[in-house]
Amino acid sequence: MKGKIGKNLRNPFYLSNSFIMLMFFMGWGIWWSFFQIWLTNKLGFSGAQVGTIYSFDSAITLILMLIYGMIQDKLGIKRKLLIFCAVLEMCLGPFFTWIYAPMLHHHFMVGAVVGSLYLSLAFLAASPTFEALVERMSRRYDFLYGQARAWGSFGYAIAALAAGYLFTISPYIVFWLSSAFAFVLLLVLLFVHPENNQKYVQEYKYSGKVIDDEETIPSLRDIFKVFKLPALWEIIIFIILSGSFYTVFDQQMFPQFFTKFFATPALGEQAYGVLNSIEVFLESIMMALIPLLMKKIGVRKTLLIGVCVMVVRIGGCGLVTNPLGISCIKLLHAPETAIFALAMFRYITLHFDTRISATVYMVGSNIAGQIGQIVFSTPLGMLHDKIGYQSTFIVIAGIVVVAGIYALIFLKKDNQDVNGQPLTDEG
């Protein structure tokens, strides 16, 4: 698969899947990046209440990810599940405006459950489903998944930058813009199908050894066998102690923590939007570079580097006391996110049967992350209410150190138990 970078630009499968990533993450990023600020600064909920909302999000997403993963593995490269998610995403503006906010104020627990059910169906469980399908398409039609996923980060960055200014005018502008992006996404999913063009299929279909062809779609028995694999549970423990903190730290705590360094909430929200955008722009660059790092040093070592970056980033935010220093540390999120997104996916396709990669990715990476969020969200939210943000960040960094020690002992080496697509098959 030499010369892929230039070939991607001529590959209709790369172009269509990149645009799908772009639109999904624009529709998600324009509101998700300010969700915690909306709950705290605009709706006035406490850290414990926000932790409860995120815990419900995680609990429902955990179940749905397993269901979505099994459905997508059965569907192969069909987009029916993605279309369902896109339709739900179009409803975000009306839902937040007329249902979610009023319900949270008048019946908090009911609103938290109903909101979490909707958000999980439309976005939180949908995100890894979109990623899993695009990754599968990349192996089938010979393009670099990391470069396609980079467009998702680019879209998220653009949306977060715009949201930083629009949110100060009215949060509901960003919610309705999310619905508009989802409508464009739906049109692409419905009408752009290069896989239906036999000329494109013959030209771009990858001819390597490992590929999940239509005739090898796994049975439900194959999928459920995943849970008997010790290697899966090793990944689950690792992600619970590390990847969980993407939501607990980055979404549940950091946004409001950062805005408190500014004279007014509006200035803080704009500064956070700019910072978040710069970070995600860097993330899109890292998405293209991390595959080169993995090829140079291997998948396992790349994951270990990701853990070290996470410790420095979260622990640093607990020690630095000025907005400039915290902004610089926050930018470390770019390589960390790219590493956990790409290296974990490659770890799974290296050590597991690629036919069930969506299920393994959902369970081993994303569902494990949701379990961690259920375990940590409310307790850490209560801890923040008692000891403040920065002391809580030091506690989180300590947990991630434990994850790093665990990974060093239990994560498989790249030449150990290769049951999927070998690294040597990448050319």
N, C-alpha and C positions, 0 to 999 in steps of 0.2 A: 504493500500500500504506500509506495513511495510517491512523492510529489503531491501529497494530498492537499496541502494548503492552497495552492493555485487551482487545483481541480475543483475544490469546494465551490468556488465562485461560479463555476459552470454547471454545477450539480443541482438539478431542480429539486431533488429530495433535501439537500442541505438548505436551499433557499426557502422552501416551504416550511420546513421544520424550524428553521431559525426565526421565521416570521411568527410562527405559532408561539415559540418561546418569548419573543419580543412582546406580543400582545397580551399573553397571559400574565407576564410579570409586570407589565405596565398597569394592567387592571388590578393586580393584587398590591403592588408597591405603592400606588397613589393613596391608598387608605391604610394599609397595614403598617406602614412606617410611622403613622401618627395615631394608631389605635390606642396605645397606652396613654398618650397625652390627651386624647379626646376623653377617655374614661376618667382621668384624674383632674386635669385643668378645666375641662369644659363641663363634665357631668359631676365632678366633685366626689368621686369614690375614693376610699382609703386604700392603702397598700394591701391590706388583708382582703378587701372586697375585689380588688383587681386580681389578686392571686386566686381567688375563688373562680372568677370568670375564666382565667387562663387554665385552671385545673379542669373545669368543665369542658373547655375547648379540647384539651388534651385527651380526656377520657373518651369523648365521643369520636374524636379523630382517630384514636387508637383502634377502635372497632372498625370504623369505616375504611381505614387504610388496609386492613387485612382483607376486607370484602372487595375493595377496589383492586388490590393487587391480584387476587384470585380471578376476578372478572377480566382484568386486562391480560393476564397470562392466557386465559381461555380465548380471548378475542384476538390475540396476536398483534397485528398491526392495524386492526380495525379501530375506527375513531368513535364508535357509538358512545362509549362512556365519557369521552372528552366532550362530545356534543352535549350530553346531558349536563355536565358540569358547567359548560359555557352558558347554557340557558339559565341555570340557577344564578350564575354570576351577573347576568343582566339585571337581576332583581335587587342588587345590593342597594342602589339609591332609594327605591321605594321602601325597602325593608328597614334600613337604618333611620329613615326620616319618619315613617308613620307607625312602625311597629316596635323596633328594638329599643330606641331611646326612651319612649314613653313607658314601655313595659319594665325596663330596668328601674325607673324611678318609682313606679307604683307597686310593682311586684318583683322585687329584685331577683329572688331565686328562680322564679318562673322565667323571667327575662333572660337570666344567665343560661338556663338550660335550652330555651328556644333559640336564643342567639347562637349558642355553641353548636347546636344541631345544624342550623343553616350555614354557618361559617365553615364547619367541617365538611359538609356536603359540597359546598361550592368552591372553597379555596384550600383549606388546610390539608384535607385528604387528597384534593385534586392535584396539588403541586407535585408531589412525587409521582403521581400517575402520569402527568404530562412528561416529566423527566424520564420516567421508565420507558414510555413509548418512543420518545425521541432517541434515547440511547439505543433502543432495539433497532430503530430505523437506521441509525448510524452504522451499526454492524451489518445490517442487511444491504444497505445501498452505499457503502464505502465513503463515508465522510466522517470528519472528526467531531465526536460528540461534544468535546470541550468547547470547540469553536461555535457550535450551534447554541450550547447552553450560555455562552458568553453574551449572546444577544439578549437572553433573558435578564442578565445582570445589567446590561446597558439600558434596557427598557425600564427596569426598576429604578435605575439611577435618574433617568429623565423624569419619571413620574414623581419620585421623591423630591427632586429639585422644584418641580412645579408645585407640588403639594405644600412645600415650605412657605410659599407665598399665598397660595389660594386658601390654605387652612386658616390663616389669620383673618381672612375676609369672612369665610364661613366653612366649617367642616363639611357641610352638606354638598358643597361644590365638588369636593374630591370624591364623595360617595357616588354622585351622579355621573361624574366622569368615568369612574370605574365601570359603571353600567354601559357607557358608550364604548369603551375599549372592549368589553366583553361581546358587544354586538359585532364589532369588526372581527374578533376572534371566531365567533360563530360562523360568519360568512366564509372565512378561510377554511374552517373545518368541514363545512358542507360542500364547498365548490372547488377547492384546490386539491386535486388528487393525482400527482404524477405517477403513482403506482398503478394507475389504470391505463397508462400509456406504455404499450409493450416496447416501443423503441427505447424509452427511458429505462425501463426495467432491464432490458438486455444490455444496455450500455453501462449501467451503473451498479448492477447487482454484484455484490462481493462474491468472489469465487473461492474464498478461503475455506478451511476445514470446519470451523465452528460457526454455525449459523442456525437460528431457530426457524426452520422452514415451516410452512403451513401444515405439512403432513406430520410434523413432529410436535404438534400442540400437546402440552402435558395434560394428563388426566387429573381429576380431583385427587386421586390416590397419590399421584406423583407430588402434587402440591402439598398435601397434608404430611407427606413424609419429611418435608422440610423441618418440621418441629421436632423430629427425632435426631437431628444432626447436632452433635456437641459444638461444632464450629459456629452454628447459628447463635447458640446461647452465649458463646464467647463474645461475639459481636454485640449482642444485646447488652451485656454487662458493661462493655466498653462505652457504648453510646449513652447508656443511662448516666454514666459518671462524667461524660464529656459533652456530647452533642446536645444533650438536654438543655444546656445553658444558652443555646441560641435564642430560645424564647424567654427563658427565665431571666437571663441577664440583659440580652440585647433588646427585647421587646417589652418585657414586663417592668424593667427597672431603669435602664440607661436613658431613655428619652426624657423623662421628667427630671432625672438627676442632672442631665446636661443643661436643661433649660433654666435651672435654678441659679446658674452662674451669671445670668444676664439681668439687666435692670427691670425689664418687663417680660411677661410671658410671651408677648408677640415677637419681641426681639429674639428670645430664646428659641421659639418655634422656627423662625426663619433661619437662624444660625444652624439649628439641628437639621433642617431640610437641606441646606448647602453642604454641611458636613456629611450627611448620609449619602448625598448624591456623589460627592467626591470619592467616598469610600466604595460605593458600588461601581462607579466608573473604573476604579482601580481593580475591583473584583472582576469586571469583565475582561480586563487585560490579563489578570492572573489566570482566568479560565483557559486562556490560550497558551499560557506559559507552563502551568502545572503539568500537563501531559509530557512536556519536554523534561521536566524535573523527574517525573516518574520513570521515564525511559532512561534517564541518567543514573539515578540512585536506587530505583525500585519502588514498589507500591508501599510496602511495609514501612520503610524508612521515611517515606513522604508523610504517611499518617502520623508517625512519631514526631516529625517536625511540626505538624499541625497542632498536636497537643502542647508542645512547648510554646508555640505562638499564643495559644489560648491562655496558658498560665500567665505569660508576660502581659497580655492585653487586659485580662480581667483583674489580675493582681495590681497592675500599674494604675488602673482607674481607682483602686482603693488607696493608693499612696500619693498620687499627684493631686494637687489642690488648686490648679489654675486651668481655665478653659483651653488655653493653647496647648498645654501639655497633654491634657485629656484628649483633645482633638487629634493630636499626633498618634497617641496610643490607639485611639479608636480606628485609625486607618489600618492597623494590623489585622482588623477583621477581614480585609480583602483577601490576603493569601490564606488565612484560616478557613474562610468559607469555601474558597475554591478547592482547597485540599480535602476538606470533609465531603464536598459534593462529588468531586471527580475521583479521588483516590479510594474512597469507600465504595463507589460504584465499581471501580476497576478491581478492587479486592474481591468483591462479590462475583464478578464475571470471571475472575481468575480461579477462584476456589470452589465455585458452585456451578451446577448445570445451568447453562445460559437460558434454557427454555423456561426456567422458573425464576429468572432474574428479577422480574417485577415483584413477585411475592417475597423473595428473600430481601430485596431492597426495602420493601414496605415494612416487613417484620423486623429485620435485623438493624436497619438504620432509622427509619421514620417512626415505626410503632414503638421501638425502644426509646426513642427520644420523647415520645408522648408519655410513656410510662414514667420516665424521669421527671417530666414536667408535672405530672400528677403528684409524684412524691415530693418534689421540691417547691412548687409554685406557692402554695399557701403558707407552709412553714417559713420559707424565706421572705415572703411578703410580710408576715407577722414579725420576723426578725428585723426586717428593715424598719418597721414601725417603732421598734424598741431601741435599736442601736444605730440606725441611720444607714444610708446607702454604702458608704465607703468601707465600714467595718464588715458589712454583709458581703461586699465584693471580695474581701480577703478570705472569708469563709469559703466562698465559691471557688476561688483559686486553689485553696487547699484540697478541695474535692477533686479538682481536675488533675492535681499532682498525683493523687491516688490512681486516677484513670491512666496517667502516663506510665506509672510503675506496672500496672496491670497489663497494659498494651505491650510493654517491653517483654513481659513473660509469656503472654498467651497468644498474641496475634501471630498468624502463620507467616513463615518466610515465603518469598515469592516462588521458590522451587519446591515447596512442600505442599502435598495434597492438591495438585493442579487438576481439578475436575471440570474446569470450564475452558475459556479461551486463553491459551498460553501467551505470555509476553512476546515470545519469539514469533508468534503469528501476526504481529503488527508490522513487520517489515522494517 
